[in-house]
């Protein structure tokens, strides 16, 4: 995430932390760091076309409701991601986080390049003490 966006995100997260009860302050800071690291790892996986690795970050309930077959994973081999950029993040009232991203990709068959935007939804699971991506992998073929 670019430094100005990271600063804005951390500022917004800091504000939500200040509004939380003091006993929860350390927990919220830890959650924010965990989210930042997971989003960075996920971004790298997408950027380097490791969609099966990125799949492991998805919410288990989402994975169960939307299983992906080997044939569907092979569709991702038809494209090459050339850029992945986090644009904006915001904390929602329920504590989940929305993150807007821009992905540039090239079709390996036609060599055409395009840019797509996606909105990711990240939710924290207090039971497992980890963040999950609740919005699925990018759908580069939606409407195409």
Secondary structure, 3 states (H helix, E strand, C coil): CCHHHHHHHHHHHHHHHHHCCHHHHHHHHHHHHHHHHHHHHHHHHHHCCCHHHHHCCECHHHHHHCCCCHHHHHHHHHEEEEEEEEEEEEECCCCCEEEEEEEEEEECCCCCEEEEEEEEEEEEECCCCEEEECCCCCCCCCCC
